[in-house]
Amino acid sequence: MTEAWLLADTVGFAEFFSISQAKLTRNPEELAHAKQEVLRVCAGSRKRHVREGMTAGNGEVGPLYVSMINEFASEHWDVHRAMDQSPSLARAVSRIAQIAQ
């Protein structure tokens, strides 16, 4: 589910990973394997360091996968944009807000 929530911020994901927004799904929660989708779209990045860092070329994660995902999630991902494309994320954020009150 984590990768689907990250993919849901199509604007931020496209900018950070240098990918056309048109290549990103509008319904990331419908993906059977969101992590594989992350790898697929990153393999088509305009930036070499993204392609080589995120993917190993054999469908596996690359050497910088974790660090790049963490950087995107902590510094570039917009939860509010993602909530618009991800009903489960919107529910989770709403529930956390209720508990925090």
C-alpha positions in Angstrom: 0.0 0.0 0.0 2.9 2.4 0.7 3.9 2.6 -2.9 0.3 3.2 -4.0 0.0 6.1 -1.6 3.3 7.6 -3.0 2.2 7.1 -6.6 -1.1 8.9 -5.7 0.8 12.3 -5.6 1.2 12.2 -9.4 2.5 15.8 -9.5 5.2 15.3 -6.9 6.2 11.8 -8.1 6.5 13.0 -11.7 8.6 16.0 -10.7 10.9 14.1 -8.3 11.6 11.1 -10.5 11.6 13.1 -13.8 8.7 11.2 -15.3 5.8 12.4 -17.4 2.6 12.6 -15.4 0.8 11.0 -18.3 2.7 7.8 -17.6 1.3 7.6 -14.0 -1.9 5.8 -13.2 -4.8 7.9 -11.8 -5.9 4.9 -9.7 -2.9 3.6 -7.9 -4.9 1.6 -5.4 -6.2 -0.6 -8.3 -2.6 -1.8 -9.0 -2.0 -5.4 -8.0 1.7 -4.6 -7.5 2.3 -0.9 -6.9 6.0 -1.5 -6.2 6.5 -3.0 -9.7 4.7 0.0 -11.2 7.2 2.3 -9.4 10.0 0.4 -10.9 8.4 0.3 -14.3 7.9 4.1 -14.5 11.2 4.9 -12.9 12.9 2.8 -15.6 11.6 5.3 -18.1 12.9 8.4 -16.2 14.5 11.2 -18.1 17.4 11.1 -15.5 20.0 8.4 -15.6 20.6 8.5 -11.9 16.9 7.7 -11.3 16.9 4.9 -13.8 20.0 3.3 -12.4 19.3 4.0 -8.8 15.7 2.9 -8.7 15.9 -0.2 -10.9 18.4 -3.0 -11.3 17.4 -3.7 -14.8 16.0 -7.1 -14.1 12.7 -6.0 -12.5 14.3 -5.8 -9.1 15.0 -2.7 -7.0 18.1 -0.7 -7.6 20.8 0.2 -5.1 19.3 3.6 -4.3 15.6 2.5 -4.2 15.1 2.9 -0.4 17.0 6.1 -0.1 15.3 7.8 -3.1 11.8 6.6 -1.9 12.6 7.9 1.6 13.7 11.2 0.2 10.7 11.6 -1.9 8.3 10.6 0.9 9.8 12.8 3.5 10.7 15.9 1.5 8.6 16.0 -1.7 5.4 13.9 -1.3 2.2 16.0 -0.7 -0.3 14.0 1.4 -3.1 16.3 0.4 -2.6 15.8 -3.4 -2.2 12.1 -2.7 -5.5 11.9 -0.8 -7.3 13.2 -3.9 -6.3 10.0 -5.8 -6.3 7.5 -2.9 -9.5 6.9 -0.9 -7.7 4.6 1.5 -5.1 7.3 2.3 -7.9 9.8 2.8 -9.6 7.4 5.2 -6.4 6.7 7.1 -5.5 10.4 7.5 -9.1 11.2 8.6 -9.0 8.4 11.2 -5.6 9.5 12.5 -6.9 13.0 12.9 -9.9 11.7 14.8 -7.7 9.8 17.2 -5.4 12.7 17.7 -8.2 14.9 19.0 
